[in-house]
Amino acid sequence: MSNFEQQIQKFRTQDGFIAALDQSGGSTPKALRLYGVPETAYSGEEEMYRMVHAMRTRIITSPAFNGDRILAAILFENTMDREIEGRSTADYLWNVKRVAPMLKIDKGLADEVDGVQLMKPNPGLDALLDKAKSKGIFGTKMRSVVQKANAGGIQQVVDQQFEVARQIIAKGLVPIVEPEVDIHCPDKAAAEKLLKAALLKGLDALPANDLVILKLTLPEEDNLYLDCIRHRNVLKVVALSGGYPREESNARLARQTGMVASFSRALSEGLSAQQTEEAFNNTLNASIQSIFAASKK
């Protein structure tokens, strides 16, 4: 069985969640700040990326971080291009930790139009997907945002997501389709109902063997996305924390049948550069266990 087939099997048969370690350009200073590294501690982009890679390396190499509870980890390109303990990051994740490596491939968000933010154009995507495949990446992630319950805007988001998803599938990768509904959306429940209908239409149009993962905001109506979870083309439906604190994220997630976590800030909450290895590993272990438990229910 190839690595890719083993990774598909892992998603289908094993409990666990996706660790989102893909903060990039704009969100990196905030991630470092929360980790106890102020902007005065580094000078320039290269030094910033080196420091955030050190943070991610500390997380990934921790004994608490392994494939027993974690299905996959989402990286961004700069992390994919670096090494952990002498191995490429993707190789280390799968062959040492048994965690499937995934890659953030979008170039950020366009300005809001029709109550949504589409993904910016991505002319270099083909080359990036080829590079990702050559480095042993299993799948990809791309994010759009829904700000308002605008049916036309939401349809545009879903159409764009599935158009790019088909390009990714053609390269032999599994795309994470992520149309995030902003947790501050004034009509969040209505937006989520419109999104679900558009997603099901998009899924129904896929060939039978094309697989996607959906990454969705924890919904206002519990089990709203059950039809998506059971769809033949869906490998997994994962939840983004979207700014909810970890405790609330876990409580909301535990009420969703068949949905598992893909948390970023909620995963690293409480971790600090100043912690001893023991304190760091204990904090990370407690975080992973709480998210894993919520993902199992």
Phi and psi in degrees as a GROMACS rama.xvg file:
@    title "Ramachandran Plot"
@    xaxis  label "Phi"
@    yaxis  label "Psi"
@TYPE xy
-69.1699  164.783  SER-2
-55.2438  -43.5904  ASN-3
-60.1107  -45.5647  PHE-4
-65.2823  -38.3612  GLU-5
-63.2159  -37.8427  GLN-6
-70.0053  -39.6261  GLN-7
-59.4619  -45.9298  ILE-8
-61.2111  -40.1816  GLN-9
-59.4114  -46.1212  LYS-10
-62.643  -35.5475  PHE-11
-78.4946  -27.8084  ARG-12
-116.695  -15.5179  THR-13
-110.894  141.835  GLN-14
-70.7049  151.685  ASP-15
152.313  -175.262  GLY-16
-142.872  172.115  PHE-17
-100.446  127.325  ILE-18
-87.5937  121.342  ALA-19
-94.3988  106.104  ALA-20
-117.327  38.4339  LEU-21
-112.343  24.4251  ASP-22
-58.452  134.419  GLN-23
-125.228  -170.513  SER-24
-7.43624  -81.4352  GLY-25
-66.4608  -32.2645  GLY-26
-93.4053  -5.16937  SER-27
-65.5509  -46.5777  THR-28
-57.0019  -38.5116  PRO-29
-66.0261  -42.5762  LYS-30
-61.2223  -41.8172  ALA-31
-67.6839  -40.202  LEU-32
-59.2483  -46.1581  ARG-33
-62.7599  -26.5666  LEU-34
-85.6038  -1.63785  TYR-35
92.2164  18.9264  GLY-36
-115.679  102.266  VAL-37
-73.5819  163.935  PRO-38
-65.1061  -18.5998  GLU-39
-74.9452  -11.0797  THR-40
-82.8994  -8.81661  ALA-41
-142.939  159.278  TYR-42
-130.126  113.959  SER-43
89.5369  164.433  GLY-44
-66.3264  -42.2064  GLU-45
-61.425  -43.2916  GLU-46
-66.4548  -38.0596  GLU-47
-60.588  -46.8435  MET-48
-66.2996  -34.3593  TYR-49
-64.0182  -39.8533  ARG-50
-69.9615  -39.6853  MET-51
-71.0884  -30.6205  VAL-52
-67.4095  -37.1365  HIS-53
-62.594  -39.7587  ALA-54
-62.9414  -47.4351  MET-55
-66.9145  -36.9264  ARG-56
-61.6188  -41.2477  THR-57
-62.1409  -39.6205  ARG-58
-67.0433  -50.3773  ILE-59
-67.4212  -35.6948  ILE-60
-84.0376  -7.95527  THR-61
-61.3443  142.133  SER-62
-59.3405  -23.2783  PRO-63
-72.1663  -21.4316  ALA-64
-99.7719  104.999  PHE-65
-158.894  175.518  ASN-66
-72.5616  -3.57928  GLY-67
-66.2372  -35.4251  ASP-68
-120.7  -11.4112  ARG-69
-116.734  124.686  ILE-70
-78.6155  -44.1494  LEU-71
-155.514  163.503  ALA-72
-130.773  133.673  ALA-73
-93.8011  126.784  ILE-74
-111.542  166.589  LEU-75
-112.354  168.59  PHE-76
-55.7627  -40.5448  GLU-77
-60.3455  -36.8479  ASN-78
-71.7116  -41.1554  THR-79
-58.4219  -35.0622  MET-80
-80.6946  -5.14032  ASP-81
-102.957  177.633  ARG-82
-119.022  156.292  GLU-83
-127.359  121.491  ILE-84
49.347  44.6321  GLU-85
80.6682  2.0466  GLY-86
-117.108  153.681  ARG-87
-60.3345  150.287  SER-88
-56.2681  -44.0598  THR-89
-64.5665  -41.5692  ALA-90
-63.1313  -43.3326  ASP-91
-62.3918  -45.6797  TYR-92
-57.4556  -48.5157  LEU-93
-80.6386  -48.9478  TRP-94
-82.2004  -20.2358  ASN-95
-102.231  -44.2486  VAL-96
-102.382  -12.0622  LYS-97
58.6701  39.468  ARG-98
-113.36  124.081  VAL-99
-69.2061  128.541  ALA-100
-84.9694  134.792  PRO-101
-128.627  161.076  MET-102
-130.652  131.687  LEU-103
-73.449  124.745  LYS-104
-118.436  -5.46651  ILE-105
-80.3176  163.104  ASP-106
-106.743  25.2053  LYS-107
96.459  -175.229  GLY-108
-104.416  141.426  LEU-109
-76.1895  169.693  ALA-110
-65.8965  155.498  ASP-111
-67.0366  127.884  GLU-112
-139.469  136.351  VAL-113
55.1421  35.8896  ASP-114
75.047  12.6464  GLY-115
-140.376  161.901  VAL-116
-119.104  111.298  GLN-117
-75.4099  169.333  LEU-118
-76.1727  144.783  MET-119
-66.2526  156.235  LYS-120
-55.8889  149.577  PRO-121
-137.613  71.1026  ASN-122
-64.0846  -23.5613  PRO-123
-91.3024  14.0888  GLY-124
-62.6032  -43.8608  LEU-125
-54.6075  -47.337  ASP-126
-64.7402  -39.8709  ALA-127
-64.3087  -41.461  LEU-128
-64.9254  -39.8958  LEU-129
-62.4606  -42.5713  ASP-130
-63.9509  -44.1923  LYS-131
-59.3494  -45.7526  ALA-132
-61.0893  -41.2254  LYS-133
-66.8384  -24.7044  SER-134
-93.1848  3.48897  LYS-135
87.7863  20.3816  GLY-136
-72.911  138.799  ILE-137
-86.7057  -41.1214  PHE-138
-157.123  -177.178  GLY-139
-132.391  168.38  THR-140
-140.154  139.585  LYS-141
-145.371  136.748  MET-142
-119.35  132.93  ARG-143
-120.738  168.04  SER-144
-133.712  134.95  VAL-145
-102.171  120.61  VAL-146
-99.8519  -26.898  GLN-147
-142.887  159.736  LYS-148
-80.7742  67.6337  ALA-149
-106.534  110.906  ASN-150
-58.2077  -43.316  ALA-151
-63.8894  -43.6526  GLY-152
-63.7738  -44.6197  GLY-153
-62.8944  -39.5965  ILE-154
-63.0137  -38.6397  GLN-155
-61.7317  -42.7697  GLN-156
-59.8561  -48.7193  VAL-157
-66.7624  -41.5882  VAL-158
-59.032  -45.1129  ASP-159
-65.3206  -43.4759  GLN-160
-58.9407  -45.8477  GLN-161
-72.9869  -31.181  PHE-162
-61.4248  -46.9465  GLU-163
-70.461  -36.5236  VAL-164
-57.5128  -40.6083  ALA-165
-64.3111  -36.8351  ARG-166
-63.826  -39.5611  GLN-167
-70.1364  -44.2317  ILE-168
-59.8169  -39.121  ILE-169
-62.5888  -21.7028  ALA-170
-90.9623  2.86369  LYS-171
83.8096  26.6839  GLY-172
-121.471  160.219  LEU-173
-102.639  116.98  VAL-174
-83.5666  139.157  PRO-175
-90.4072  116.166  ILE-176
-89.8478  115.704  VAL-177
-125.262  87.0252  GLU-178
-94.5327  86.2162  PRO-179
-68.8568  131.033  GLU-180
-93.1662  118.797  VAL-181
-55.5675  131.831  ASP-182
-66.5033  -14.8482  ILE-183
-96.7217  6.94746  HIS-184
-55.6463  125.306  CYS-185
-64.7026  -24.0145  PRO-186
-127.158  55.452  ASP-187
-58.7887  -45.6229  LYS-188
-61.1764  -41.75  ALA-189
-66.6237  -41.228  ALA-190
-61.0641  -40.2484  ALA-191
-67.4026  -35.8519  GLU-192
-66.2734  -42.5757  LYS-193
-63.1393  -41.059  LEU-194
-64.6929  -43.4993  LEU-195
-59.1185  -46.4613  LYS-196
-60.0918  -42.9405  ALA-197
-67.8918  -38.6243  ALA-198
-63.5214  -44.6318  LEU-199
-62.2272  -37.9099  LEU-200
-64.564  -42.7459  LYS-201
-65.2952  -40.6838  GLY-202
-65.3057  -42.6328  LEU-203
-61.4494  -25.7923  ASP-204
-83.6884  -7.76257  ALA-205
-79.3051  146.504  LEU-206
-58.3978  153.448  PRO-207
-55.599  -34.9178  ALA-208
-95.432  0.773326  ASN-209
-81.0218  123.078  ASP-210
-107.708  139.358  LEU-211
-131.819  158.981  VAL-212
-110.636  135.481  ILE-213
-101.479  133.474  LEU-214
-117.469  112.673  LYS-215
-129.311  150.403  LEU-216
-63.9824  140.948  THR-217
-55.9708  121.333  LEU-218
-80.3135  158.916  PRO-219
-70.7516  -37.6782  GLU-220
-97.1277  116.396  GLU-221
-58.1031  139.441  ASP-222
62.6348  23.6746  ASN-223
-56.454  -35.7597  LEU-224
-96.8175  19.1288  TYR-225
-56.7738  -40.4543  LEU-226
-62.9035  -33.5827  ASP-227
-70.6751  -43.0054  CYS-228
-58.7043  -36.8133  ILE-229
-88.4674  -1.63849  ARG-230
-69.7991  142.913  HIS-231
-61.1227  -28.1219  ARG-232
-91.7308  0.34977  ASN-233
-102.799  116.596  VAL-234
-74.7443  -38.1861  LEU-235
-163.552  148.238  LYS-236
-110.769  122.796  VAL-237
-117.992  154.471  VAL-238
-106.623  137.811  ALA-239
-97.1321  147.426  LEU-240
-78.1822  -27.0249  SER-241
62.0643  15.914  GLY-242
106.695  -11.5349  GLY-243
-65.8432  142.69  TYR-244
-62.5992  160.106  PRO-245
-56.4147  -42.7857  ARG-246
-60.6591  -45.1014  GLU-247
-70.1305  -39.546  GLU-248
-57.427  -47.5881  SER-249
-64.1123  -40.433  ASN-250
-64.9639  -43.5498  ALA-251
-65.3043  -42.2025  ARG-252
-64.3862  -40.1255  LEU-253
-61.5125  -19.9093  ALA-254
-87.2333  -5.51842  ARG-255
-100.87  118.619  GLN-256
-72.3557  125.195  THR-257
80.6273  0.457693  GLY-258
-99.2469  138.207  MET-259
-121.141  169.38  VAL-260
-83.1092  150.457  ALA-261
-138.994  78.2162  SER-262
-100.033  146.618  PHE-263
-112.067  -78.2528  SER-264
-61.197  -37.5433  ARG-265
-65.89  -26.4981  ALA-266
-73.737  -42.3843  LEU-267
-92.1426  2.45514  SER-268
-54.2448  128.275  GLU-269
91.5266  -9.17713  GLY-270
-83.0136  143.446  LEU-271
-144.159  143.757  SER-272
-61.0159  -24.6648  ALA-273
-85.114  -8.83058  GLN-274
-70.5421  148.773  GLN-275
-66.6617  162.973  THR-276
-57.9363  -41.1819  GLU-277
-63.553  -46.6799  GLU-278
-65.2845  -41.5133  ALA-279
-61.3492  -50.3438  PHE-280
-64.6605  -37.8269  ASN-281
-66.6481  -42.1021  ASN-282
-64.7873  -45.6383  THR-283
-64.0266  -41.3175  LEU-284
-61.274  -43.7493  ASN-285
-64.4777  -39.7683  ALA-286
-63.9208  -49.6752  SER-287
-60.8424  -42.9269  ILE-288
-65.1139  -39.4928  GLN-289
-67.4192  -38.933  SER-290
-71.7384  -39.8392  ILE-291
-60.9035  -43.913  PHE-292
-63.7689  -42.3101  ALA-293
-66.4621  -32.4789  ALA-294
-73.6012  -22.4206  SER-295
-81.4377  -25.3969  LYS-296
